[in-house]
Structures are given as C-alpha cells and as structure tokens.
Amino acid sequence: MKTLTLEDYQKAGEEFWPKYWYVAKELGEDAKPEQILKVMEAVGTVAMKLKVEETLAPFGFNKKEKE
C-alpha cells in the first residue's frame, strides 16, 4: 500500500475541517480536540442514519398514495 501524499491530506482536509470547526463552534471555545472529535463521531452517526432513512424510506406499505 502506498503512503498518503500531501494532496491526499489536502483533499481529505477540504471535507474534514469545515465539519471540525462547525462542531468546535457549537461546543464553545473551551472544547478540547478530543471532545470535538468524539462529538463529530456522534453527529456523523446521526447524519448517516438520517441520510439512509431519506434514501430508503418510504417503501412497501409505508408509501404514501398519490392523490
């Protein structure tokens, strides 16, 4: 496996840092990096669950009938 390049880090950072700073702002200026990362994981779990529900539901008998 090849090592990660600076370009790989930059590309990942474009997605990571806005999320990190959003959570840091919500937690306040006294938040430690460990706390921010833990909350990011929890919020990411909720976001993924919502995205899956949005993508899959409703189906079968749960569909709303068109009027």
Secondary structure as UniProt FT lines:
FT   HELIX           6..27
FT   TURN            29..30
FT   HELIX           33..56
FT   HELIX           60..62
//
